Amino acid sequence: MCKDADGCPEKCKDCTCGEMAPNVKEEIETLKLMARNWKHGYKSWIQLGEDNEYVYEDFTEDIITHMHPYMQRFVECEHLTSAEAGDLLEYCHGQVQKLREETEEAERRPNGKISQICERFRNLFTSGKR
């Protein structure tokens, strides 16, 4: 609840409480969910053992195209500070990095593509075939 003397329920130009309005908090959680859903969708594009850079670039482009203007508007309307908007964008871009890390981890697993290639390579040398 707002601690401003007037009991302001919304964060606005005149509010001095510094708390975020409940509807803005809800909107931020929705945007975070959207970024996680995008990550899940882009995960289906990944081809283990292949060059997936285009997937990460497309994901990043979606964040820049759709999230950045939204955050800019939140700041312009003074619903978020620049730092808060930056934190949210960092979270969104962090989802791209998480996708990259999850892909790398999947490739290192025993059933991952890289593990299969390494195993075939080892078999070539242990069987005497080159």
MODELLER restraints for C-alpha pairs under 7 A, 6 or more apart:
rsr = mdl.restraints
at = mdl.atoms
rsr.add(forms.Gaussian(group=physical.xy_distance, feature=features.Distance(at['CA:2:A'], at['CA:8:A']), mean=5.86, stdev=0.5))
rsr.add(forms.Gaussian(group=physical.xy_distance, feature=features.Distance(at['CA:2:A'], at['CA:9:A']), mean=5.87, stdev=0.5))
rsr.add(forms.Gaussian(group=physical.xy_distance, feature=features.Distance(at['CA:2:A'], at['CA:17:A']), mean=6.07, stdev=0.5))
rsr.add(forms.Gaussian(group=physical.xy_distance, feature=features.Distance(at['CA:2:A'], at['CA:19:A']), mean=6.34, stdev=0.5))
rsr.add(forms.Gaussian(group=physical.xy_distance, feature=features.Distance(at['CA:3:A'], at['CA:17:A']), mean=5.46, stdev=0.5))
rsr.add(forms.Gaussian(group=physical.xy_distance, feature=features.Distance(at['CA:4:A'], at['CA:15:A']), mean=6.74, stdev=0.5))
rsr.add(forms.Gaussian(group=physical.xy_distance, feature=features.Distance(at['CA:4:A'], at['CA:16:A']), mean=5.96, stdev=0.5))
rsr.add(forms.Gaussian(group=physical.xy_distance, feature=features.Distance(at['CA:4:A'], at['CA:17:A']), mean=4.71, stdev=0.5))
rsr.add(forms.Gaussian(group=physical.xy_distance, feature=features.Distance(at['CA:8:A'], at['CA:15:A']), mean=6.44, stdev=0.5))
rsr.add(forms.Gaussian(group=physical.xy_distance, feature=features.Distance(at['CA:9:A'], at['CA:21:A']), mean=6.50, stdev=0.5))
rsr.add(forms.Gaussian(group=physical.xy_distance, feature=features.Distance(at['CA:10:A'], at['CA:21:A']), mean=4.59, stdev=0.5))
rsr.add(forms.Gaussian(group=physical.xy_distance, feature=features.Distance(at['CA:11:A'], at['CA:18:A']), mean=6.97, stdev=0.5))
rsr.add(forms.Gaussian(group=physical.xy_distance, feature=features.Distance(at['CA:11:A'], at['CA:19:A']), mean=6.38, stdev=0.5))
rsr.add(forms.Gaussian(group=physical.xy_distance, feature=features.Distance(at['CA:11:A'], at['CA:20:A']), mean=5.52, stdev=0.5))
rsr.add(forms.Gaussian(group=physical.xy_distance, feature=features.Distance(at['CA:11:A'], at['CA:21:A']), mean=5.20, stdev=0.5))
rsr.add(forms.Gaussian(group=physical.xy_distance, feature=features.Distance(at['CA:11:A'], at['CA:79:A']), mean=6.14, stdev=0.5))
rsr.add(forms.Gaussian(group=physical.xy_distance, feature=features.Distance(at['CA:12:A'], at['CA:78:A']), mean=6.27, stdev=0.5))
rsr.add(forms.Gaussian(group=physical.xy_distance, feature=features.Distance(at['CA:12:A'], at['CA:79:A']), mean=6.52, stdev=0.5))
rsr.add(forms.Gaussian(group=physical.xy_distance, feature=features.Distance(at['CA:13:A'], at['CA:78:A']), mean=6.56, stdev=0.5))
rsr.add(forms.Gaussian(group=physical.xy_distance, feature=features.Distance(at['CA:24:A'], at['CA:79:A']), mean=6.94, stdev=0.5))
rsr.add(forms.Gaussian(group=physical.xy_distance, feature=features.Distance(at['CA:32:A'], at['CA:92:A']), mean=6.81, stdev=0.5))
rsr.add(forms.Gaussian(group=physical.xy_distance, feature=features.Distance(at['CA:35:A'], at['CA:92:A']), mean=5.69, stdev=0.5))
rsr.add(forms.Gaussian(group=physical.xy_distance, feature=features.Distance(at['CA:35:A'], at['CA:95:A']), mean=6.82, stdev=0.5))
rsr.add(forms.Gaussian(group=physical.xy_distance, feature=features.Distance(at['CA:36:A'], at['CA:95:A']), mean=6.66, stdev=0.5))
rsr.add(forms.Gaussian(group=physical.xy_distance, feature=features.Distance(at['CA:39:A'], at['CA:95:A']), mean=6.34, stdev=0.5))
rsr.add(forms.Gaussian(group=physical.xy_distance, feature=features.Distance(at['CA:39:A'], at['CA:96:A']), mean=6.87, stdev=0.5))
rsr.add(forms.Gaussian(group=physical.xy_distance, feature=features.Distance(at['CA:39:A'], at['CA:99:A']), mean=6.46, stdev=0.5))
rsr.add(forms.Gaussian(group=physical.xy_distance, feature=features.Distance(at['CA:42:A'], at['CA:55:A']), mean=6.61, stdev=0.5))
rsr.add(forms.Gaussian(group=physical.xy_distance, feature=features.Distance(at['CA:43:A'], at['CA:99:A']), mean=6.87, stdev=0.5))
rsr.add(forms.Gaussian(group=physical.xy_distance, feature=features.Distance(at['CA:45:A'], at['CA:55:A']), mean=6.82, stdev=0.5))
rsr.add(forms.Gaussian(group=physical.xy_distance, feature=features.Distance(at['CA:46:A'], at['CA:52:A']), mean=6.16, stdev=0.5))
rsr.add(forms.Gaussian(group=physical.xy_distance, feature=features.Distance(at['CA:48:A'], at['CA:107:A']), mean=6.07, stdev=0.5))
rsr.add(forms.Gaussian(group=physical.xy_distance, feature=features.Distance(at['CA:48:A'], at['CA:113:A']), mean=5.65, stdev=0.5))
rsr.add(forms.Gaussian(group=physical.xy_distance, feature=features.Distance(at['CA:49:A'], at['CA:107:A']), mean=6.72, stdev=0.5))
rsr.add(forms.Gaussian(group=physical.xy_distance, feature=features.Distance(at['CA:49:A'], at['CA:113:A']), mean=5.23, stdev=0.5))
rsr.add(forms.Gaussian(group=physical.xy_distance, feature=features.Distance(at['CA:49:A'], at['CA:114:A']), mean=5.91, stdev=0.5))
rsr.add(forms.Gaussian(group=physical.xy_distance, feature=features.Distance(at['CA:56:A'], at['CA:96:A']), mean=6.16, stdev=0.5))
rsr.add(forms.Gaussian(group=physical.xy_distance, feature=features.Distance(at['CA:59:A'], at['CA:96:A']), mean=6.64, stdev=0.5))
rsr.add(forms.Gaussian(group=physical.xy_distance, feature=features.Distance(at['CA:60:A'], at['CA:93:A']), mean=6.76, stdev=0.5))
rsr.add(forms.Gaussian(group=physical.xy_distance, feature=features.Distance(at['CA:60:A'], at['CA:96:A']), mean=6.75, stdev=0.5))
rsr.add(forms.Gaussian(group=physical.xy_distance, feature=features.Distance(at['CA:63:A'], at['CA:92:A']), mean=6.94, stdev=0.5))
rsr.add(forms.Gaussian(group=physical.xy_distance, feature=features.Distance(at['CA:71:A'], at['CA:85:A']), mean=5.59, stdev=0.5))
rsr.add(forms.Gaussian(group=physical.xy_distance, feature=features.Distance(at['CA:74:A'], at['CA:80:A']), mean=5.56, stdev=0.5))
rsr.add(forms.Gaussian(group=physical.xy_distance, feature=features.Distance(at['CA:75:A'], at['CA:81:A']), mean=5.68, stdev=0.5))
rsr.add(forms.Gaussian(group=physical.xy_distance, feature=features.Distance(at['CA:75:A'], at['CA:82:A']), mean=6.07, stdev=0.5))
rsr.add(forms.Gaussian(group=physical.xy_distance, feature=features.Distance(at['CA:106:A'], at['CA:112:A']), mean=5.64, stdev=0.5))
rsr.add(forms.Gaussian(group=physical.xy_distance, feature=features.Distance(at['CA:107:A'], at['CA:113:A']), mean=5.41, stdev=0.5))
rsr.add(forms.Gaussian(group=physical.xy_distance, feature=features.Distance(at['CA:107:A'], at['CA:114:A']), mean=5.32, stdev=0.5))
rsr.add(forms.Gaussian(group=physical.xy_distance, feature=features.Distance(at['CA:107:A'], at['CA:115:A']), mean=6.75, stdev=0.5))
rsr.add(forms.Gaussian(group=physical.xy_distance, feature=features.Distance(at['CA:108:A'], at['CA:114:A']), mean=6.18, stdev=0.5))
rsr.add(forms.Gaussian(group=physical.xy_distance, feature=features.Distance(at['CA:108:A'], at['CA:115:A']), mean=5.86, stdev=0.5))
rsr.add(forms.Gaussian(group=physical.xy_distance, feature=features.Distance(at['CA:109:A'], at['CA:115:A']), mean=6.57, stdev=0.5))
rsr.add(forms.Gaussian(group=physical.xy_distance, feature=features.Distance(at['CA:124:A'], at['CA:130:A']), mean=5.96, stdev=0.5))
